[in-house]
Amino acid sequence: MVTVTVPATSANLGPGFDTLGIALGLYNRISFEETDAELEITGCPPQYANGDNLAVLAFDAALEAAGKKRKDCGKGLRIGIQADIPVSRGLGSSAAMLAAGAIAANRLYNCGLDNDSLLAICCSIEGHPDNLAPAFLGGLTAAFMKDGVPITARFTVSETLRFYALVPAFETSTAEARAVLPKTVPFGDAVFNVSRAVMLIKALETGDTELLKEACEDRLHQPWRKALLFGYDRVKQAALSSGASGFMISGSGSACLCVSAADIGQNLARGLSGAEREWKVIPLEVDRQGARVDKE
């Protein structure tokens, strides 16, 4: 048996649309074990307990990349899921399942694939690397695809910064969040985001909260996506009034991410108590290790 732990991730990070991502200390732990049954999955809703489960898809894709198939190995597969990452909230739950499946197949069947190959396999399923790169590598990452190959860079994050996920009691659809985006953007808006994205990396590295306030601004996706989040303006104002230096939609939503140099958890909870929908405040540290095998 192999158990894989994968951190939550927050992608886009304000101006870093489809590029920047950060790993956070909230985890899915998924065990994979050979069994006589063809496929058995526990710990998830029945509609996901089948061959379309993302962990299964990545598991089989990793085997295929190594020239193998599950049925040729003479054993079935039992998967046990302990998922603490909220689903459909923009915190990388899909990336966590994909990473776990690919890593487990590589270990269980001695596929000999390196981390870059496993990341590429998962990106071929997910379509983009912004969540997958921090899930595999930990910390703050930038990533893009070139000819089907993910190109990644990893950056340090100041230990003085505190992160808070604001998780509402409603979901958003990634497809809907994509659909609301404009097909083109003004040249000035593109320049605005490039400059802020570069500064955001520096602000997170140094813990510069004054720079962080400016560097989280965005003109590519959040102005349109915020309409999908009930009470977004009220939540953002509550976060900033509570002492957050940085505020952004996490992934495509519905969760948001706050960054501060101070402990503002209680202030956030009080500030969000009157929001239109219920919002849960989850204090999180940066996960600096990424996906790992806990036991075999």
N, C-alpha and C positions, 0 to 999 in steps of 0.2 A: 504493500500500500504506500502511496505517496500523498502527502498533504501539502498543499501549496497555499501560502498566504499572500494576498495581493492588496495593496493600499487603494483607498479611494483617490480619485484625481479630480482636479478642477482645471478645465481647459478654457481657452480663449483669453482669460485674464485681462479683462478690460480691452486695451488696444491690440492684444496679441491674438487676433481672430485666426482660428484654425492653425495656430503656430505654437503658442506658449501653453505650458501646462505645469502643474505642480502636484506632487504626491502628498497626501495627507493621512494622518494617523487614525483612519477608520478602515476596517478590513473585512474582506471576504476570505474565509478559510474553507478550502474545498479539498476533499479527499477523493482519491481515485484508487480503485482496487479491482484486480482481476476477479471474475466470478464466473459461475457456470451460466447464469442468465445472460441473454444477449445484451440487454441494457436495463439498468435500474437506477433511478435518480430519486433521491429524497432531499427534503429541505427546501422545495420550491413549489409554487402552485402547479396543479396537474397539467395545465396547458403548456408548461415549459419542461415537463418531465418526459422528453422524447428526443429523437435524433436531431431536432432543430434547435435544441439548447445550444447556446453559444459555446459553452465549455466542450460539448461533444463535437461541434463543428471544428473548433480549433484543434482538439485532440486528434481527430481524423486527418485534418490538413497537415499536421506535423508528421504523422505517420506516412502520409502520402509523399511528403517531401523527402522522406528517408527511404522511399521505395517499399513501404510496408502498408498492410491493411489490418484492421482489427480482426477480421474474420480469419485471416491467414495466421494470426498468432495463436489461434486455438482457444481463446478465452473471451468471455463477455466482459462487461464493464459495469462496475457499481460506483456511482458518484454520490457523495454526501455533501450537501451545501450548508454552510453556516454563514449567512449573509447579513452583515451589519451595515453595508452600504445601501442607502435608500435607492429604490428603483425609479427610473424616469424623473430624476431630480437634477441631472447635470453634474453628478458626482462620480462618473466613471464606472457605474456598475457593469455595463456591457464590456468595457475594456478589461475589467477585473476577471470576468468569466473567460474571456478569450485568452488572456495571459495564462491563467491557471490551467486551462486545457492543453495549451501547447507545451508548457513546461512539464506537465505531468506525463504526457505522451513521450516526450524526449527522455525523461528519467525512467519510466516504467519499461520502455522497450529499447533503451540504449540506442537512440537514434543518432547521437553524435552531432546534433545541431548546436551551433553557438547561439549566443543571445541575440546577435544581429539577425540571424536567420529566423529565429522564433518571432522576433518583432516584425519582420517582413511578412511572415506567414499570417500573423494576426492582422496586419494592416491590409492585406489582400481581402480579408473578410470585412473589416470595419470600414475601410475606404480612406482613412486618414489617420495620422499618427499622433495627434495632439494629446489625446488621453492615454494612448498606449505607451508612448515614450516615457512619461513619468511613472506609469504603472510598472514598467520593467526596470527603469533605472533609478527611480527615487529622486527626490529633490525637485528643483526647477529645471525644466527642459524647454528647448526649442526644437522643432522638428518640421521637416517637409519631405515630400516624396519626389524622387527623380528616377524615371524609368522603372517604376515599381519598387524602388529601393528606398527605405526611409533613411534620411540623413538627420542625425541628431547631435545636439550639443547640450551639455549639462552645466548648470551654474550653481554657485553657492547661495544660500539664503541666510541672512543674519539671524542669529539665535535670540536677538532682542525682540523680534517680531512675534506677535500672537495672531493666530488665525481663528476665525469663527465662521462656521457654516450656518446659514439661516435657512432652515428647511421647512417649507410650508406644507400644509395638509392637502395639497393638490399637485397634480402632475402636469408636465408639458410634453408635447410630442416633438421629437427632434425633427420630424418631417414638416410639421407646422412651423417650427422655429426657423427652418430653412426657407420655407415658402414665403415668409413675410419679408425676407431680405430683398433689397433692390437689385436689379440685374447689373447696373452700373453705378459708380460713385464719382463725384467730382474729384478732379486731380488734387485740389487743396485738401480734401478729406483724406485722401490716401497719404499725402505727406504728413498731415496731422497725426495719423495713426502710426506711421513709421517712426516718427520722432518720439512719440510717447512710449511705444513698445521698447525702444532702446533704453529710454530713461527708466522704464519700469524695472528692467533687469538690474540696472544699477541701484535703484532705490531698494529693491529687495535684497540685494547683496550687502549693502551698507547699513540698512535699517534707517535710511533717511526718510522720515515720515512726512516732512514738508515736500520733498520731491515726489513722494508716493501720492500725495493728494492730487498733483497735476498729472502724474504719469498714468493714472487709472482711467483718464478720460478717453472716450472712444466715439468715433463717428461711423463705424462700419456695420455694427450689428445691434448694439444695445438700444439705440434710439427706436428701433422697430420692434425688437423682441420684448421690450418692457411692457408693451400693450398686452402681452399674453400672461403677464404676472399680475394677479389681482392685488391692487393696493401698492404697486411698486414704488410710486413716488413717496407714499407715506412711510414705507419700510426704509427706503434710502435715507430719508430725512431723519428718521428715528436712529438709524445706525450712525450717521454723521454727528448727530446731537449727542450720542452716547460716547463719542470719543474715537470712532473709527477714522483712521487716516486714509484707508483705501476701501472702496466699495465697488463690487462688480457682480454681474450675473455669472453664476457658475456654469460653465459649459453653455448649453442652450436653455438652461433653467429646468425646473422652476426654483431651485435653490439659489441663494446669493452667497457671496463670500466677502467677509470683512477682514481687514488687516489693521492691527494697532500695535503700538509699543507698550501699551498698558493693559491691565486686566479689566476689560469692559463687559464681561459676560453678564453680570447682574444688571448693569445699565441697559444692555441690549434687551434682556428679558422684560424689563419694565417698559422700555420704549416700544416694544412690539406687542405689549399686552392689549393695546387698543386697535390693533391692525384689523383690516377687513376679514381676513382669514387667520386661522391659527398658524403661528410660526414657531418652530423649535430652534433654540440656540444650542449649537454643538461646538464647544471649544476644541480645537485640534492643533496638534503639533505637526510640523513638516516631517513626513517620512523620508528619511535620507538613504534608505536601503533598497527600496523597490521590492518587487516580487521575489519570494524565496521559498525554498522547500524546507518545511519544518521537520518532517520525519519521513522515513522510508521503512 
